[in-house]
């Protein structure tokens, strides 16, 4: 079977030289991150003189980062049921972890999804929409 990712093909000098080796199967996400770090340390990224490339940023930690460390994270505003400001959080994930609230419920509130007026007893807004 010859399946190649076209986004990798654009970066490869000669796609016929690409070799794939399955090193582990059926692993946990944590093991996946650990294994990626080990392989990047061993084979190094192109910008570090190695042979590896990534489709997106990441690879040096397994993801784009979590919470407000993720460059795609949106700050959120926590309000009480009367719409009064409580706190600004760096991201949905950051608020969810700190308050032990389901992150998807907070995000649905921020997007004004039907049936999601509150999460964890609070009203939520993306900072970019707060005050509109």
N, C-alpha and C positions, 0 to 999 in steps of 0.2 A: 504494500500500500504506500502511495506517495502523497502524503498530506503535508503541505508546508504552509506556514503562515505568511501571507504576502507582505505583512508589515516587517517581518524579519527579512524577507527576500530583498527588500529595498536597501537594507543595511549590510547585507552579506556581499562580499566581493565575488564569491563563486558559490552559489547555492548547492552545487554538486559536492562541495566539501563539507556541508553540514552533516554532522553525525548526531544521532540521538541515542542515549543510553538510559534505560530505565534503571534507576538505582534503588528505588523503594516504591512500594505500592501500598495503598490503603493506610495512609498516614493521617495523623491529626493536623489541624492547622498550625499548632505550635511546632510540631515536628517539621512541617513544611517550611516555616520561617527559619528554623534552626538549620535545616539542610541547605536552604538557599544561601544562608550566610557562610556555611562551610564551603560550598561550591564556589561562591564568589571569591572567598579568601584563597582558595586553591587555584582557580583558573583566571581570576582577575577580569575586571571590565576593560573594554577597549581603551577607555580614557586613562586607565592605569597601566597600560602596556600589555594587557591581556587579550583574550579572544572573545569575551562574553559581551552581549548587548541586551538591553531590555526594551520592551515595547513602550513602557511608560516609566515615569520616575518610580523609584522604589529600589528593591534589590539589595540595598544596603541595610535594610531593616525589615524587609518582607512586605511592606505596604507603603502607602502614601503617608502613613502616620495615623495616629488616632486622636480623636477629640480636636482641640484647637491647634494641634501640631500638624493636622492635615491641611494642606494649602487649599483644599476645596471645602473646608468646613465653613458653615455659616453661623455667626453668633446668634443666639436666641435670647429673648427676653421672657423672664418669668413674672407673671402677674397674679394677684389674688383674684378671687371670683368677682370682685368689684372693679377689676381693671386697673388696680393700683400696682405700681412698679414694686417688685421685690428684689430682683437681681438680674444682671446680665451675665450670661454664660458664653464661653468661647465656642461652644458647639452643642448640638443635641446630645451627642455621646457623653460629653463632659457633665452636662446636667443630669442625664439619665443615671450615670454611674454614681454621682454624688448623692442623688435623692432616691436611688433605687426605684426608678420609674422606667417602664418599657420605652426604649428610645423610639421605636416605630410609632407609638402613641403620641409622643411629643412632636415628632415630625408631621404626623397627620394633622395635629392641631395647628401647627404652623402653616400648613398648606390649606387649612380650612376645609378638610375633607368632611363629607357628610357624617353625622353622628359623632364627630370628634370635637366637642366644644372644650373639653378639659382633659388633662392627663395628670394623674397623681393629685387631683384636687386643685390644680392650677390651670390658668389660662396661659397659652404660649404663643409667641409671635417671633418670626424671624426679625432680627434687628432692622434689616432693610425695609421692612413693612411697618415697623412700630411707629405709631404717631400719625399714620395715614388716615 
